[in-house]
Amino acid sequence: MKVLITGGYGFIGSHVTERFYKEGYEIYIIDNLSTGDKDHVKIKHKFYELDVIDSKCQEVFSNVKFDVVIHLAAHIDAVASVEKPSFDATANILGLINMLELSSKYDVKKFILASSAAVYGSNEEIPLIEDTSLNPISPYGVSKLTGENYCKLWKNTYGLETVCLRFSNVYGPRQSVKGEGGVVAVFMNNLFLEKELCIYGTGEQTRDFIYVEDVVDAIYKSCDYSYSDVINVSVDTQYSLINLIDAIKNVHGDTDFRHEQLRKGDILHSRLSNKRAKKELNWTPLYTLNKGIFKTYKWYEEYFKEKNLAKDKNHYNKEHENLEKDEKKKRTYSKDSCHILKIY
């Protein structure tokens, strides 16, 4: 069995490659290396340095008859999607269409799209089920919803079996602070750079944090799912940011943090129902927040030790240098029409 993973050198993609390799798949990766890191993938694989919109992707599909395509490559920054919506649409919609066209043309058996909770927008219904009304409030959310509609269209028109997985707040080893890195990645970076952690608001706002290996397990089990559908992938639990700080303290010890004013547009509570995933995929999340944070912390600890970043702050790369600038930009940026800000 052959699997193509777009964005395979990224945070989630690199974990997907490891799982499918262990399950006996031949691994192929398309990645433009805009955010991915080759060092993330150590297993045997074939790599094509291409953008998913590139016409050269057809040669890859024609030469390798893929059984499964897992489409993870995407532009994932909701704030930047407001500033450059055309760039977001090019990466997230046109790139997807290219992958769908090639998958149907070359008889791919299963196409799996990484979607997002961003399709729900600001919705007070908790937990959010797949049939909830959708009202994305950013071009990023719109592009993900459009992607789901294209997958449905390809199933109905061309018979391509597609599954769209709406991830909640994914965290874990290898997550970058770039784009929608998420509060866990930001906190971990700041811890090892000996910076104070920042909570916007009281810290009582909640998120449905899910460890990356649980997400990967859902992706793998989707390969055997016999229907085309949209499925939430979540823990179906509301964790407050204070809960997150406590989990970090359990492994790190005392942790300094400060409160700042809640940012306009931030969603106060988020939780996705995972009943459909449990029933249809025979899947259940295995990682508690404490267990997931422990594994994540240990990875960052080793990462900073190897890079010698914690002891010599003058040598950390631009990713960390620009973090505070990015966060300041996100604190001050808002649009009355959509109020787009990072969803932790």
C-alpha positions in Angstrom: 0.0 0.0 0.0 1.2 3.4 -0.9 0.3 6.7 0.9 1.0 10.2 -0.2 1.2 12.7 2.6 1.1 16.4 1.5 2.8 18.6 4.1 4.5 15.5 5.4 7.4 17.3 7.0 5.1 19.5 9.1 3.9 19.1 12.6 1.0 16.6 12.1 2.3 15.3 8.8 5.6 14.0 10.3 3.7 12.0 12.9 1.4 10.6 10.2 4.4 9.4 8.2 5.7 7.5 11.3 2.4 5.8 12.0 1.7 4.7 8.4 5.3 3.5 8.0 4.8 1.3 11.1 1.6 -0.1 9.6 3.5 -1.2 6.5 2.8 1.6 4.0 5.3 2.9 1.5 5.6 6.6 2.3 5.6 9.4 -0.2 5.8 13.1 0.8 5.0 16.3 -1.1 6.1 19.4 0.8 7.2 22.8 -0.3 9.3 23.2 2.9 7.7 26.6 3.6 7.2 25.5 7.2 8.1 21.8 7.2 11.4 20.4 8.4 13.1 17.4 6.8 14.6 16.5 10.2 11.2 15.6 11.4 11.0 12.5 9.3 13.6 9.8 9.9 11.9 6.8 8.4 12.4 5.6 4.8 10.4 7.6 2.3 10.3 9.3 -1.1 10.2 13.1 -1.1 9.1 15.6 -3.8 9.8 19.2 -3.1 6.7 20.7 -4.7 3.8 23.0 -3.9 0.5 21.1 -4.1 -0.7 23.5 -6.8 2.3 22.7 -9.0 1.5 21.0 -12.3 4.5 18.8 -11.8 2.4 16.9 -9.2 0.8 15.1 -12.0 4.0 13.3 -12.9 4.2 12.1 -9.3 0.7 10.7 -9.4 1.2 9.1 -12.8 4.4 7.4 -11.7 3.2 6.2 -8.3 -0.2 4.7 -8.0 -1.3 5.9 -4.6 -3.8 4.0 -2.5 -4.4 6.8 0.0 -3.8 10.5 -0.2 -3.7 12.5 3.1 -3.9 16.2 2.4 -2.3 18.1 5.2 -0.5 20.8 3.3 -2.2 24.2 3.9 -1.8 27.8 4.9 -2.9 27.7 8.5 -2.7 31.2 9.9 -6.2 32.7 10.4 -4.9 36.2 11.0 -2.7 36.2 7.9 -5.6 34.8 5.9 -7.5 38.1 6.6 -4.5 40.2 5.5 -3.8 38.0 2.4 -7.0 36.1 1.5 -5.9 35.4 -2.1 -2.8 33.7 -0.8 -4.9 31.7 1.6 -7.3 30.7 -1.1 -4.5 29.7 -3.5 -2.9 27.4 -1.0 -6.0 26.0 0.6 -8.5 25.8 -2.2 -6.6 25.6 -5.5 -4.0 23.3 -4.0 -6.8 21.0 -2.8 -8.5 21.0 -6.1 -5.3 19.9 -7.8 -4.9 17.0 -5.4 -8.6 16.0 -5.8 -8.3 16.1 -9.6 -5.2 14.0 -9.6 -6.6 11.5 -7.0 -9.7 10.8 -9.1 -7.7 10.7 -12.3 -5.2 8.1 -11.0 -7.7 6.0 -9.0 -6.8 6.8 -5.5 -8.9 4.7 -3.2 -9.2 7.1 -0.2 -8.7 10.9 0.1 -8.5 12.3 3.6 -8.6 16.1 4.1 -7.4 17.8 7.3 -10.2 20.3 8.1 -10.6 22.5 11.2 -12.9 23.6 14.0 -12.6 27.0 12.3 -15.5 26.1 10.0 -17.8 26.5 13.0 -16.8 30.1 13.7 -18.1 31.7 16.9 -20.8 29.3 18.0 -22.1 29.0 21.6 -23.5 25.5 21.1 -21.3 23.2 23.2 -20.3 20.6 22.2 -20.3 21.3 18.5 -21.6 18.4 16.4 -20.9 17.9 12.7 -24.4 19.0 11.7 -24.2 22.3 13.6 -24.7 25.3 11.4 -21.4 26.6 10.0 -20.4 30.2 10.1 -16.6 30.6 9.7 -15.3 34.1 10.6 -12.0 34.1 8.8 -10.9 33.4 5.2 -9.0 30.4 6.6 -12.3 29.0 8.0 -14.0 29.7 4.7 -11.3 28.0 2.8 -11.6 24.9 5.0 -15.3 24.8 4.6 -14.9 25.2 0.8 -12.5 22.3 0.9 -15.0 20.1 2.5 -17.6 21.0 -0.1 -15.2 20.2 -2.9 -14.5 16.8 -1.3 -18.3 16.2 -1.2 -18.5 17.3 -4.8 -15.7 15.0 -5.9 -17.4 12.0 -4.2 -20.8 12.8 -5.9 -19.4 13.6 -9.3 -16.3 11.4 -9.7 -16.8 8.7 -7.0 -13.7 9.6 -5.1 -14.0 8.3 -1.5 -13.3 11.3 0.8 -13.2 11.9 4.5 -12.9 15.4 6.0 -11.6 15.4 9.6 -12.3 18.5 11.7 -9.5 18.8 14.2 -9.9 20.6 17.5 -6.8 22.2 19.2 -4.0 19.9 18.2 -0.7 20.0 20.2 2.4 17.9 20.7 6.1 17.5 19.7 7.4 19.4 16.7 4.7 22.0 16.7 6.0 25.3 15.5 5.1 28.7 16.9 4.6 29.9 13.3 1.1 30.6 12.0 -1.6 29.0 14.2 1.0 27.3 16.3 -1.3 27.2 19.3 -0.9 28.2 22.9 0.9 25.0 23.9 3.7 25.5 21.4 4.0 29.2 22.5 4.1 28.3 26.2 6.7 25.6 25.6 8.9 27.9 23.6 8.7 30.6 26.3 9.4 28.2 29.1 12.7 27.1 27.6 13.6 30.6 26.6 12.9 31.6 30.3 10.2 34.0 29.3 7.0 34.7 31.3 3.9 33.0 30.0 0.9 35.2 29.1 -2.8 34.4 29.5 -5.3 36.7 27.9 -8.3 37.3 30.2 -8.9 35.2 33.3 -7.7 31.9 32.0 -11.1 30.4 32.4 -11.7 30.3 28.7 -11.7 26.7 27.5 -10.3 24.7 24.5 -10.6 21.1 23.4 -6.9 20.2 23.4 -6.0 16.9 21.6 -2.6 15.3 21.5 -1.2 14.8 18.0 -0.9 11.0 18.3 -4.7 10.7 18.9 -5.2 12.8 15.7 -2.9 10.5 13.8 -4.8 7.4 15.0 -8.1 8.9 13.7 -6.4 9.6 10.4 -5.2 6.1 10.1 -8.6 4.6 11.0 -10.2 6.8 8.4 -8.5 4.8 5.7 -10.9 1.9 6.4 -14.0 4.0 6.8 -16.3 3.0 4.0 -18.3 6.2 3.7 -17.5 9.8 2.6 -18.2 12.0 5.6 -17.2 14.9 7.8 -16.0 13.9 11.3 -14.9 15.8 14.3 -11.6 14.7 15.9 -11.4 15.9 19.4 -11.2 14.8 23.1 -14.7 16.3 23.6 -13.5 17.9 26.8 -13.2 21.6 27.8 -9.8 22.4 29.4 -9.3 25.9 30.7 -6.0 27.7 30.2 -5.5 27.5 33.9 -5.8 23.7 33.6 -3.1 23.9 30.9 -0.8 25.9 33.2 -1.4 23.4 36.0 -0.5 20.5 33.6 2.7 22.3 32.7 3.5 22.9 36.4 3.2 19.2 37.0 6.2 18.5 34.8 8.1 21.9 34.9 7.6 23.1 38.4 6.7 26.6 39.4 5.9 28.6 36.3 5.6 32.4 36.1 2.7 33.8 34.1 0.9 37.1 33.7 -2.6 38.1 32.7 -3.4 40.6 30.0 -6.7 41.9 28.7 -8.8 39.5 26.8 -8.4 40.1 23.1 -11.4 41.3 21.1 -12.8 38.5 19.0 -11.3 35.6 21.0 -13.7 32.7 21.4 -14.3 32.0 25.1 -15.2 28.3 24.9 -14.6 25.6 22.4 -15.5 21.9 22.4 -16.2 19.5 19.6 -18.3 16.4 20.0 -16.4 13.2 19.1 -19.4 10.8 19.2 -19.4 10.3 15.4 -15.6 9.5 15.4 -16.0 7.0 18.2 -18.9 5.2 16.5 -17.9 5.3 12.8 -14.1 5.0 13.2 -14.0 2.8 16.3 -11.7 5.4 17.6 -11.2 7.0 21.0 -8.6 9.5 22.3 -6.1 7.9 24.6 -4.1 10.9 26.0 -5.2 12.9 29.0 -4.0 16.5 29.0 -1.4 15.7 31.7 0.0 12.8 29.7 0.1 14.7 26.5 1.7 17.7 28.0 4.3 15.5 29.7 5.4 14.0 26.4 5.3 17.4 24.7 7.4 19.0 27.4 10.0 16.2 27.2 10.3 16.7 23.4 10.8 20.5 23.8 13.3 19.9 26.6 15.4 17.7 24.3 15.0 20.0 21.4 16.3 23.0 23.2 19.1 21.0 24.7 20.3 19.9 21.3 20.0 23.4 19.8 21.6 24.9 22.9 18.9 27.6 22.8 18.0 27.7 26.4 21.5 28.6 27.6 22.4 31.0 24.7 19.5 33.1 23.8 21.5 35.0 21.3 21.5 32.0 19.0 17.8 31.2 18.8 16.4 31.5 15.3 14.1 34.0 13.7 11.1 31.9 14.5 11.5 32.8 18.1 12.7 36.3 17.6 9.6 37.2 15.6 7.2 35.5 18.0 6.6 38.5 20.2 6.1 40.7 17.2 3.5 38.3 15.8 1.7 38.1 19.1 1.6 41.9 19.4 0.2 42.1 15.9 -2.5 39.6 16.8 -3.4 41.5 20.0 -3.9 44.7 18.1 -5.5 43.4 14.9 -9.2 43.1 14.6 -11.9 43.5 11.9 -15.4 44.7 12.9 -16.8 42.4 10.3 -15.2 39.2 11.5 -13.0 39.7 14.6 -10.3 37.3 13.5 -7.8 36.4 16.2 -5.9 33.3 17.0 -8.0 30.6 18.6 -5.9 28.9 21.2 
